[in-house]
Amino acid sequence: MSTLSSTFQKPIHSNKYLIDGVLKQWTGDKTEVYSNIYYENGSPTLLGSVPDMDSKAASQAINSAVAAFDRGKGVWPTMKVKDRIACMNTFVEKMKPHREEVVRLLMWEIGKTKNDAYKEFDRTIDYIIDTIEAYKKLDRKSARFDNQGGILAHIRRSPLGVVLCLGPYNYPLNETFCLLIPALIMGNTTIFKPAKLGVLLITPLLKAFQESFPPGVVNIVFGRGRKIAAPIMQTGFVDVLALIGHSSSAVALQDEHPFKNRLRLILGLEANNPAIILPDTDLDLVVRECISGTLSYNGQRCTALKVLFVHADIVDEFNKRFSEAVDALKFGLPWDDDVFLTPLPEKNKPAYIDGLIKDAVSKGASILNKRGGELSENYCYPAVLYPVSTDMKVFQEEQFGPVIPVISFTTIDEPLDAIAASQYGQQVSLFGNDTRQLGPLIDILANLVCRVNLNSACQRGPDIYPFTGRKNSAVGTLSVFDALRSFSIRSFVATKDNKNNKEILEKLLASKDSNFITTDYLL
């Protein structure tokens, strides 16, 4: 075991929150944070506690963000691009020293493997740096005037206003920051509430946020959504709801907003991503990719493969190889070397997975792998289920955990019809080699989902590529570049092309009196 995290050391009892640039002291109720890793005494491990804040604190947070934006007059939304970038660079440097502490908390609080925890931290740092570079590139394209029809125009991107940012527990650092960072750098002010799990890792970063941004630009509060997020939405002052989570939460929060017509949504939601496995495929490759696709982080990813459609000609051989590969996966503590499967962070998730398995078996499915469904206090060993039918809960619900339904098909219309009928449309994995089959399938699937992964598992990255979905899977597009556009709007200054107006524009450029009208080229 690694000495880094084989014991938790000392619980973190945080009573700080960030509003209006001040790290304030919370004196009210606290929420204890436990790890579902049963370590020494046979019970969940106490990791610490965070404030259980209320509607009064929520009101302070939204008022702070509104005041900092100040109807577009605030320091942050009117700041020079290079100065906002300087603030973001400061934050990155202040964040880096907390790498080991954040990684340790990722392992203990949500059961992420040591390698994946390090990857999440490092990928987040890279994402911030890449976002800064993308913003520079975007700003360079704006460093000019257009002249069309006798009208001079200077077109740039402007912030939207106040953003409520709510991240997920499975990637509480990376995916949360994929919302928060572009929202900030484009000049918006923000209220950020961490997810119910993966909450403690934000506490070491509070001071970095405070010291890097002007007062009120980043406000960080802790508590339950109904006590914090709902009252914030009810004010009507939120211009953008940025959420990665479940569609039911997104709908509930939208319903709280009194002016839905002007509420911008940027949502990453659930997805029942399928794999279609054609008979001419390389089964060794398919098994490797499907292991990664279905069970990386125990399947607790929106991009995970949630159902495998396998052609009837090869389904028996696939099931045999895949089941053996699943049983060979190592289960252990997150800091163990070469561990792949780890304890589930949600207390009730093992029982839920067990219920899905029992429902499927009662309706005719079998557990194909020897260890499938082995149950403990904090884990349910992955079960490969076959044959699965559409009336089973494991097909109807996004299981978000270690259970893999397999469905055989004889005609390609069977999986295509299922994907078309689904409420989701994020990604699909397509396995095969015959271009005469693949070509028409790609053409169809590209109209049903937003990413077709050819002979590879579904995934989010690289972050430079667009990340979105159809139907109930997403609203808006996230990527290093697309997120900058999602959290901003095109604004421009226009004037008639005549001598007097040209002279005024030239004086504005020379005097630097306007941060909006500028042709500065950022290196």
Buried (B, 14 or more C-beta within 10 A) or exposed (E): EEEEBEEBEEBBBBBBBBBBBEBBEBEEEBBEBBBBBBBEEEEBBEBBBBBBBBBEBBBBBBBBBBBBBBEEEBBBBBBBBBEBBBBBBBBBEBBEEBBEBBBBBBBBBBBBBBBBBBBBBBBBBBBBBBBBBBBBEBBBEBBEBEEEEEEBBBBBBBBBBBBBBBBBBBBBBBBBBBBBBBBBBBBBBBBBBBBBBBBBBBBBBBBBBBEBBBBBBBBBBBBBBEBBBBBBBBBBBBBBBBBBBBBEBBEBBBEBBEEEEEBBBBBBBBBBBBBBBBBEBEBEEBBBBBBBBBBBBBBBBBBBBBBBBBBEEBBEEBBBBBBBBBBEBEBBBBBBEEBBBBBBBBEEBBEBBBBBBEBBBEBEBBBBBEBBBBEEEBBBBBBBBBBBEEEBBBBEBBBBBBBBBBBBBEEBEBBBEBBEEBBBBBBBBBBBEEEEBBEEBBEEBEEBBBBBBEBBBBBBEEBEEEBBBBBBBBBBBBBBBBBBBBBBEEEBBEBEBEEEBBEEBEEBBEEEEEBBBBEBEBE
